[in-house]
């Protein structure tokens, strides 16, 4: 069964990571020292091939572009595309000009912002500071991914409660919006939102599939077959781990196929004339 990995980090090894990232690796993720080593394209492709991953979305950054991500995309455009973060929402006009330009020039399939990771975690997604980004993404028909759930690093997490997206979905119904990194401990809120809003999705990046709550799996088996998207957050979680775990979930084959491949293909790569 084919898969698309919708969130892969190849930039960690480009520069020394801050102390809080190293602490998060060691204390929260219990990850190996190799997590922050430079990424090797051949090894990554081998891991993708071994797990049926046909395409990977590599994280990039407007403020500090990832040399590695862009090199991988240039070398293998059939296997790699980009997600673009690093937007300065306090200076939206130049940031959104840059976003428009990079979307025109590079294969960017979504923009991304983590509310806990900028502005000292003081701006929930319902704050008007995000509105220029929402309008621009809707204008470009570019999906926007927003971190939800309490983050692993020791930074404020309340701004990532998915309830903050309720007002956003009402005011920007044209916006294709995806919650990423799960929604713990607010899974039920996220599920209720997914039922309520047509253009909202949830990505299970940074979550071991075997740790996903039964409420989410039940939603996938029933009303939510089209709503949940697979991702690893490689190398935080390796494809060698999360793809077999995903295949081991109690999901019907057609739901598994949507989770691993078709939901991502439709939402990030498909035709979106109707919203």
Secondary structure by P-SEA (a helix, b strand, c coil): cbbbbcccccccccccccaaaaaaacccccccccccccccaaaaaaaaaaccccbbbbbbbcccccaaaaaaaaacccccccccccccccccaaaaaaaaaaaacccccbbbbbcccccccccccccccaaaaaaaaaaacbbbbbbcccccccccccccccccaaaaaaaccccccccccccccaaaaaaaaaaccccbbbbbcccccccccaaaaaaaaccccccbbbbccccccccccaaaaaaaccccaaaaaaaacaaaaaacccccccc
